[in-house]
Every structure is written in C-alpha cells, then in structure tokens.
Amino acid sequence: MRIIYLDNAASTWPKPPGVKEMMAEVLDDFAANPGRGGHALAMKASKTVFRTRVQLARLFGIQNPNDLFFYLNATQALNQAIKGFLKEGDHVVTSSIEHNSVRRPLEYMRRTKQVEITYVEPREDQLFHAEDFERAITPKTKLLVISHASNLTGVILPVAELGEVAKRHGVVLLVDASQTAGVLPIDVEKMNIGMLAFPGHKGLYGPQGTGGLYVHESIDLEPLIHGGTGSQSEAIDQPTTRPDRYESGTVNTAGLAGLLAGVTFVMEKGVEAIRAHEWALTKRTMLGLQEIPGVEWYGSGIETERVGVVSFNIAGVDAAEASFILDQQYGIATRAGYHCTPLGHQTAGTEQRGAVRASFGVFNTEEDVDALLNAVREIASAFNPA
C-alpha cells in the first residue's frame, strides 16, 4: 500500500534527493571535525558548515551570517533565546497558540526568575491583531515572543506589524518560525525580528537534528551551554566572538550539509511557489471536509490564508482512533492528539478531545488530498450511519 504522508508539520518527508547525497558525501569524504583542526578535511568540513550559514542568511535577510547559530532543533534554539535573554522580574507578551517549546521555557522562567507572562487571545474571527499585543505591553516588557503560525490551526500571525510594535516600544521580537521557515517569506531586517528560531527538518527540507537561532548583533544572550568551541581555547570563559560563543561542542556537519541541500532546494523552488502550492492543498482539504456530515475543522475561515495545516474531528470517533484507522486501513499518515500545544487546543476549544491533523508539503498532490477526503468520508459514514 502506498503511503500518503500528511504529517509535514512534524517533519517533512520525503526529502529532496540532494539532501541524502550531500550527507553521504560528508560521511564518505570529509567527516572531520569542523573548526577543530587546520588540516584539509577539517577545513572542508568548516567550509560546508559556513556555506549552510550563508545560505540561511540569504533566505532570512540576515546581514551577517555569523549572527546565526546552529542547534539540534528549534526547541533548543528557543530555550537559548528565552532563558539567555530574560532577567529577574521581566515581562513577556506572547500568544495563546504557542507550542510547548515556547510555553514551557516561559513558565520555567516564571517559576525561577519571577518573569511575568501575558498570553494574548485571538478575536472572534480566530485571528490575532497587532494592536492587542501592543495593549499588553507594559514598562516592564522586554520580550514579545510569537509563533509565526500555529501548528494546530495554521493561523498566521502578523509578524511585520508586530515588529513595528516591538520597535516602537523598545521590545525585542522573538519569532518561532517552526511552521513558516521555507514556507512564508521572512526578512529579519524588514520585519524588525530581533531573534528568529527555526528547525531544519520541516519547511527547509533538511534532516532531523538541525536547526538554528538568529540573534541581532545588538542582543547579548547568556550562553546556556559552555565548553569547547575550537577558538580561544586558552580562555577560562566562553569566547565573545560569534557564532563560537553559542556553539559549544561539535556541530552536526553531515546534517548541516543536508540542510544546505534542503535550503538550496527551497530557494530554487521559490518560497512563494511553495506557499501557493500548500495553500491550494489546504483550501481543497477544508472545502472537502466541510461537505462531510459530522466533520468539524478548526481555525479561521476558508477566506483567510493559513499555512498547510488542517486539524479536524469526526463525530463519534476519538481523534487517536481516527488517525489509527487512516494509517492502518488507508495508508495515510496524520498526527492525532494535542500536538505539543495545549494552549492552542484550549484556544480552539479541543482541549478535551484533541484533534486529527493533516499537514502538507511541497511533494503532496491533489490526489493525496482526495484520498484523505474519501477516507474521512468512509470513516464518518461508518461511525455515523444515516
């Protein structure tokens, strides 16, 4: 049975062929330690890591590639940003659809540093408005942290407007681009983004174990991890130079080579083209689901563009059971449950039952959507006979 993969919001799959080829080349030909030696293989590894840094800087409008630091995923990057930036008694404004990779570090800082947090809710149209975030800012506010788009409903937050809000109030804007890097245009300078966290294994089509954090040159974070950096080894303290200050330990050279191939694929394909493709599939899914009796999907209306995520429930069927049936009987991979965003489920009104999530990538087709709709129609009919 052919697998129809609709779990791209968790990790995109399949990957472009160049990803595996680049990773294999590193492992076969020059898997030495980057930045830890002057011999030819170590230098080639270092150049590969730097090429990845440069390509990502081009994608995100980053002026200095050395202001971009590599981590294993967006979660590590967000932890470095939040815990490395906030001080005792600071105030943070965030949204009510945040992933646990934002919420848990914030709540940790509330417990340990008495940081105050304001969660901004969407309006009745299920959309977020910049003026609501601005009203939440106080003289103690130091950080505005938002998901660029929800991993549950796909709602897109107005990052450019929020960047203007942050600039007016002297607040740093931290953006979690887990669902938008490689899918929506991002320019850190034009959008006044002070820090940008992103995974490599989602919309950038790199392998798992890759991700990063951009930090504006004016922002100094306290490093979370201390250790060997390959530079200033004689010093007791962490080096002050970037990116070394925030990259202790050996980076994932093979993974970053794969990420380079993934980012290159995205740039050649075009972010706008990818965005249009995923939105067309998403809209087709929502239109189809609303025609099936007993099926409910969540978020703003069809007239409002979202990222390639549709979460839904079928009357009379537990979300986990529905996802299991889709997988076992139809070969359709989705994700059920709470998607690491209990805040998002509270906002969507699904905190008691969770939801089934279908999410799309560049390799999905209209035929994949139609197969999902046919399967959901059969499941809904079986559990809710006329």
C-alpha positions, -999 to 999 in steps of 0.1 A, spaced: 0 0 0 13 34 -10 20 57 20 4 92 17 24 113 41 4 141 57 25 149 88 47 175 73 41 199 102 61 174 124 88 167 98 87 170 61 91 138 41 103 128 16 134 150 13 148 163 -19 174 138 -33 202 162 -28 198 161 10 209 124 12 236 129 -14 252 158 5 251 140 38 266 109 22 294 130 6 303 143 40 303 109 57 322 93 28 347 120 20 354 146 48 336 138 81 363 155 101 357 180 130 349 215 117 368 243 134 390 219 154 419 215 131 439 231 102 442 200 80 424 197 47 395 176 58 387 198 88 388 228 66 365 213 41 340 204 69 343 240 82 336 255 48 305 233 44 291 245 77 298 281 68 281 276 34 250 265 52 252 295 74 255 318 44 226 302 25 203 305 55 213 342 59 203 348 23 170 331 29 161 351 60 177 385 50 204 383 77 232 407 71 260 389 90 259 350 87 278 348 120 247 361 138 231 327 131 239 299 155 232 262 149 213 239 173 197 204 171 162 218 166 140 249 172 133 239 208 170 242 217 172 275 199 141 289 217 154 278 251 187 296 244 168 327 233 143 328 262 165 317 290 195 336 278 177 368 274 152 373 302 162 387 336 146 386 370 111 403 370 109 409 333 76 409 315 68 389 283 39 391 259 31 360 239 1 344 222 -24 317 233 -14 293 205 22 288 215 39 254 212 54 239 244 88 248 231 79 284 239 54 280 268 75 256 289 106 278 289 85 308 297 67 291 326 101 279 338 113 315 339 81 325 357 89 299 384 126 306 387 130 343 378 96 357 386 91 366 350 56 379 342 37 365 312 7 378 293 -10 355 268 -29 373 241 -60 356 227 -73 358 192 -105 377 184 -138 361 174 -126 356 138 -98 334 153 -72 359 141 -46 377 160 -43 415 158 -11 435 164 -30 462 185 -40 435 210 -3 427 216 5 464 218 -21 469 245 -5 442 266 29 459 267 40 475 300 71 494 311 85 461 323 80 443 290 113 431 275 103 404 250 75 397 226 76 361 215 52 345 190 48 316 167 48 328 132 20 303 125 1 278 146 10 241 143 -27 233 151 -49 257 131 -24 271 107 -33 307 116 -6 332 105 3 359 130 11 395 117 49 394 122 57 425 102 32 446 122 44 431 155 79 440 145 68 476 142 51 473 176 82 460 192 103 487 176 81 515 189 83 502 224 119 491 225 110 455 229 127 425 213 107 404 190 114 366 191 98 346 163 93 309 163 94 300 126 89 263 131 59 262 107 69 290 83 107 288 76 108 279 39 70 284 35 64 321 42 88 350 32 109 360 62 132 390 63 146 397 98 156 433 89 124 444 72 103 427 98 123 440 128 128 405 141 154 406 169 156 368 172 144 340 149 143 303 158 138 277 132 140 239 126 159 224 97 137 193 93 104 209 84 99 235 57 136 238 50 137 201 40 168 192 59 173 162 82 163 159 118 189 171 142 193 205 126 180 240 134 192 274 144 188 308 160 194 342 146 202 369 171 206 406 161 241 419 168 228 443 194 214 415 216 237 397 240 224 364 254 238 344 283 250 311 267 232 280 280 259 256 271 296 261 280 325 242 266 349 237 237 344 259 207 376 254 188 386 290 194 402 309 223 409 276 240 433 292 264 405 314 279 386 302 310 353 318 299 333 314 267 347 333 237 329 366 229 330 361 192 300 348 172 290 322 164 315 304 187 300 319 219 268 300 213 280 268 196 299 248 222 307 212 211 309 197 177 281 207 153 262 182 131 283 186 100 266 159 79 232 171 90 241 207 82 253 196 47 219 180 42 203 213 54 223 232 29 208 210 1 173 214 16 176 252 18 190 254 -17 160 233 -30 136 257 -13 153 288 -28 154 272 -62 117 262 -60 108 296 -46 91 303 -12 61 320 -28 56 290 -51 58 266 -22 33 288 -2 8 289 -31 11 251 -36 5 243 1 -24 268 4 -41 253 -26 -40 218 -10 -51 232 24 -80 251 9 -91 220 -11 -90 200 22 -111 224 41 -137 227 13 -139 189 11 -141 183 49 -170 208 53 -191 188 29 -188 156 50 -215 153 77 -202 150 112 -167 165 105 -155 197 120 -123 215 113 -107 243 133 -93 278 129 -103 308 108 -125 306 77 -116 294 42 -113 330 30 -82 335 53 -49 321 41 -31 298 66 -1 275 64 -5 239 53 -22 226 84 -58 214 88 -70 199 122 -103 182 124 -125 158 143 -151 132 132 -182 129 153 -183 97 173 -146 89 167 -118 95 191 -90 115 173 -64 89 180 -86 61 167 -94 81 135 -57 87 129 -50 50 135 -77 39 110 -63 64 84 -29 49 89 -37 12 91 -67 10 66 -58 37 41 -20 42 44 -25 79 53 -1 93 79 -15 121 101 -10 131 137 -36 129 164 -36 142 200 -26 176 214 4 184 191 25 197 220 3 228 221 -23 225 249 -26 263 247 -36 260 211 -62 234 219 -76 255 247 -79 283 222 -95 261 196 -119 245 221 -105 210 217 -87 206 250 -109 177 260 -106 157 228 -76 167 208 -78 165 170 -65 148 139 -40 170 120 -32 167 83 -3 189 71 11 193 37 44 197 20 58 205 -14 56 169 -26 19 164 -18 -6 164 -45 -43 170 -51 -47 132 -54 -33 129 -18 -60 154 -6 -87 135 -24 -76 102 -9 -78 118 26 -113 132 19 -125 98 6 -111 80 37 -126 105 61 -160 103 43 -160 65 47 -149 67 84 -176 93 92 -202 72 74 -192 40 93 -194 57 127 -224 78 120 -248 57 98 -278 76 84 
